[in-house]
Structure formats: structure tokens, C-alpha cells
Amino acid sequence: MRRSLKWLAVATTIGMILVLLGGALVTKTESGMGCGRSWPLCNGEFVPSDITPELIIELAHRLVSGSVGFMVLILSIWTWRVIGHIRETKFLSFLSLFFLVLQGLIGAAAVIWEQSDFVLALHFGISLISFAAVFLLTLLIFEIDKKFEADKLIIDKRMSFHIISISVYSYLVIYTGALVRHTNSSLVCRDWPLCINESPALPSNLFEWVQMGHRAAAGVIFIWIAYVAYLAIKKYRHQKVIYWGWMSAFTLVSLQVLSGALVIFTQLNLYIALMHALFITCLFGVLSYFLLLLSRSRKNK
């Protein structure tokens, strides 16, 4: 039974990543209205008659999201029964299902009733919470804590501050990135890292403010994670889970910055844009695991 549960957990985690990338694909290709103002059917039809690329992308995203939703439900119930004795299991099971349903309802509302870009930008972040909960459940099922001896870990105040602060701040970075997509501000600045490298100046309109605000937020989290990774090398090398966790976080945030720059240089290449979304998804998963470790650490104290 435990082996089957592991397979389901891995498949559900991958499925949640596909849901997140599918949502990004819908936004990047402007396929949100591919099925018209109709949900869950496309244009009110069970079998769509007028097939367009936008319809295929939007419908595929809905089908994947619905299928993964059932997988999350099964995983939540199954983990509740099998590893419900682990302190975080029930909370994570509820969290994964609740936020997946919530993101589905927001997506449906965006289709049926027009929503502002600032509201739509919340969609990706809400989906990320559901992904993080599923990812953490998977780690619990595979007993990663025991392999890294994390069940007896004690995290000091300085590292605790960085874990909490970076995790909260990362959500701001994620929101500003989603806002860039939803306001179609991705290519409003032709250069990188400045909007126009030859003429440094403050943004002149809302779209430039959104784009440059996201770049500034991303720059801060890159420097911040680089600093904490340095601390991990200097002072936490003996704590494997802390050391390798921050090495992974620094690698992911570096790839995130690099892919963000390549989005500009390649004039919004779709594959690079999706990789950009993938790296921040993985980074958020690592930061969420740190929060779980911090919760364990406080209990150990």
C-alpha cells in the first residue's frame, strides 16, 4: 500500500506542476477566453464545434486541472489514513485540497465575470500553495526528514528569521511576476536589467512600473538568498538539510533570474517563459519545506 501511495504522491506533484504551467500557458497565449464566457463547458457545448488553438489550450488546462483535483482528493484521504499520525499530515491534506478548489473557483469566476488584472494575478499564487502542500505531503510519505536527520533539527533565531522573511517575500515576487503576465507588461521594457540601458530613468507608465517593480523584487530575493546560501556554507555545513536546501534555493533563484532575462532577449519565447514559471514553482516548494522544518525545530526546542 505504501508503495502505491508513493506513486500517487509523485504523480500528483507532477500533475500540480502541469496545472501551474498550464495556467501560465493560458495567460501567455491569451487563451483565457478560448471557451468563451462558459464554464465548465466550452461555449456551452459538451463537444466544442468551433475548434481554435485558444480553445484547445484552455480546455486542456481545465481537463488537467479537474483530473489533478481528483488525484489531490484521493491523496489527501489516503495520506490522512496512512500517515495521519504525523503532525502536519492532516493540515497539509486540507490545505492542498482547499486551495486547489479555490484556484478553480477563481479561474471560473474570471471566465464568467470579468476580473481585474490585479485579482487574476492571485490565481497563480493560490495554485502554488496547493502545490506546496502536495509537495510536502510527498516528502512526508518518502520520509525525507529521516534521511536528512531533520526530525531532530534545531534552527537558530537568525536562520529562522531568514526562512520566514524570504518565504513571505517570495510571495510578493510571485505576485508581481503574475501581474506582469496579466497586464501584458512582459515586453514593455526592451532591455535588461534596466528598462532602457542607455537612458536610466524612472518608469513612465503603469506597465513599466509593473515590469521594473518585478525586476527589483526579483533582484532583492536573488541577493537575499545568495547571502543566506553564504551563511549556510560558513555556519551550517554540518546540518545537511539546511546546507543543501539553500544550495538548491540559490541554484533555482539563479535560474529564475537568468530565464527572466532570456524572456526579454528572446522576445517572450514561450518555452523560456514556461521555464521561468517552473523555476519559481520549485523554489517556492523548497522554501515551503524550510517552513516545515522550522515548525519541527520549534517543537524540538
N, C-alpha and C positions, 0 to 999 in steps of 0.2 A: 504493500500500500504506500509506504513512504517513497519508494522509487517512482511510482506513478504520480505522486504529489509533486515530486521534484520536476518531472517532465512538464506537468501542468503549469507550475510556477515559472519555469523558463519560458514556455510558450506564451504565457500571459504577459510576462515582462516584455518580450519581443513584440507582442501584439500592442501593448501600450505605446511602445516606441513608434510603431506603424501608425497608430492613431494620431500621435503628436506630429509626425512627419506628414501625414495625410492632411491634417488641418493646416499646416504650413503650406503644403502644395495647393490647397484650395485657395488660400489667400494670395500666394504668389501668382497663380494663374487667373486670379479674379473669377473663380468658378463658384463663388458663394451662391449666386442666383442661377446656377446651372439647371436647377429643378424648378425654377420659378418660386413664387411665394406659396409653396406647398410642402408640407412635412407630415408624416414621413415619406409619403409618396412623391414621385416626380411629376409635376404639372397635374396632380390629381389622378394620375394613371398608375395602375399596378405594373403594367408593362409599357414603358415610355415609347411613344410613336415617333417623336421628333428627336433623333439622336444627334447630339453635338458633343465635341470634346469636353466642354464645360460640364455638361450633364453627366458624362461618364465619370469625370473626376469627382464631382460632388456626390453622385450616387455610390461610387466605390467607397468614398470616405464614410458615408452613412452605413453601408453594409459592414465595413470593417469595424467601425465603432460599435455597432449593435452586436456583432459576433464577439468582440472582445469584452463587451459588457456582460454577456452570459458567462464568459470564462472567468471574469473577475468575481461574479456572483458565486460560481462553483468553488473557486479558490478560497474565497472568504469563508464560506461554510465549512469547507474541508479543513482548512488550517485551524479554524475555531475548534473543530472536533479533535484534530490530531495533536496540535501543539498549543492548544488553548491554555495550557499550564504556564507557558512563557508569558511574562508580564505584559509585553507590548502587543501580543498577537491580536487580541480582540479589538483593541483600539485601531490598529493598522487595518484590520479587516473592514471595520466600519468606515474608516477614512477612505480607503480605496474605492469602495462602492458608492459612498455618498458623493464624493467629488466627481466621479465618473458620470453619475446621473445628473449632477449639477451642470457639468460642462455640456452634456447632451441637451439639457433644457435651455441653456443659454444659446447653443447653436440653433435649436429650433426657433427660439424667440427672435434670433437675428434674421431668420428666413421669413417668418410670418409677419413680424413687425420690424420695421427698420430701426436699427440701433446706431448710436453714435460710435465713432472710431475709438473713443476712449473706453467705452463699455466693451466693445468687441475685443479690445486688446487684453481684457481679463481672461478671455477664453483659453488661451494657451497656458497661462499661469495656473488656472484651475485644473486643467488636464495634467499639468506637471505634478501637482500634489497627489493626484490619484496614481500617477506613475511611480512617484517616490514611495508611496505606501506599498504598492505591489512589489517594487524592487526590494524594500526592506523585509517584506514577508518572505521573499525568495532567499534572502541572505539568512534569515532565521531558520528556514527549512533546511538549508545546506550547512547550518551550524558554523557559519564563518567565524563567529565570536570565539568558539573553542579553538579553531585552527590558528587564530592570531592571539590567543590568550587574552581576548578583550573582555571576558566576563569578570576579570579581576582588575581591570584598568582603573586608575585614578588620575583624572585630568586636573592640572592645577588651574588657578584663577586666571592667569594670563592667557593660557590656551583656551580656556572656557570662553573668555571674552571674545577672542578672535572667531571661534566657531560660531557663536550665536550672532555676532555682528555681521560677519561675512554672509552667513546663511540668510539673514533678514535682508541685507543689502543686495544679495544676488537676485532677490525677487524684484527689486526696483530695476535692476539691469534687464531682467527678463521682460518686465512690463514695457520698458522704453523700447526694447527691441521689437516687441509685438506691435507697439504703437507706430514704429517706423513702417512696418509692413502694411498696417491697416490704413495709414494716412497716405500711402504711396509716396513715401519720402525717401525710398531706398537710393535713388539716383539723383536726388535734388542737389547734392554736392558732387562735383565731378572729380575731385581729388581726395587724397588721403595722406596724412591724418587730418589735415585742415580741410575746410570746405573748398577753398581755393588757395593752394600753397603759395602762389605768387603774391597774393593780396590778403594777408591775415586781417580778419575783421570779425566783429560780432555778427551772428546770424541776422538776416534782414527780414525774414518772414517766418511764419509758424512752421513750415516744413523744414526749413534749415535749423530752427531751434530743436525740433524733434530729432532730426538726424544727428546734429552735433551734441545734443544732450545725451543721446545714447552712446556716442563715441566717448564722451567724457566719463560717463558712468562705467563703461567697459574698461577704460584706461585705469580708473581708480581700482576696480576689482582686480585687474591684472597685477598692478603694483602691490596691492594688499596681499594677494595670495602668494606672490613671489617672496614677499617679506616673511610670511608665516612659513613658507617652504624652507626658507633660510634658517628660521628658528628650529624647524623640525630636524634639519641636518646638524645644527650645532648642539641642540639640547635634548632632542627626543629620539635619537637614533636607536636607543635601546628599546623603545616602545614601537614595535613593528607596525602596528595598525595605524599609529599616528604618523610615523615616518612615511610609509608607503601611501597612506591616504593623501597626504599633502603633496607627495611627488606626483600622484595621479591627478590631483586637482590642478597643480601647476601645468602639467602637460596638457590637460583639457582646456584650461583658460588660454594657454598659448595658442593652441589650435583654433580656439574660438576667435581670438584677435586676428590671427592670420587669415582665417576664412572670411572674416568680416571685411578685411582689406581687399581680398580677392573678389568679393562680391562687387566692389566698386571697379576694380581693374578689369574685370571680365564683363562689365555692364550687366550685372544681375544674372549671371549664369545660374540656371535652375538647380543643377546638381550641387554646385558650391553653396547656394543658398540653403538647400536642404541639409547639407553637412553642417552648416552654421547652426541650424536648429538642433541637429543631433548632438553636437558637442556641448551645448548649454544644457541639454537634457541629461547627458551623462554627468556633467559637473554638478547639477542640482542633486542627482542621485548620490554622489559622493558626499556632498555637504549634508544631505539628509541622514546619511549613515553616521556622520560625525555627531549630529544631534542625538541620535540613538545612543551612541557611545557616551555622550555627555550625561544623558539620563541615567545610564548604567553606573557611571562614575559617581554621581551624587548619591546613588543608593549604596555603593560600596563604602563611601566615606562614613 
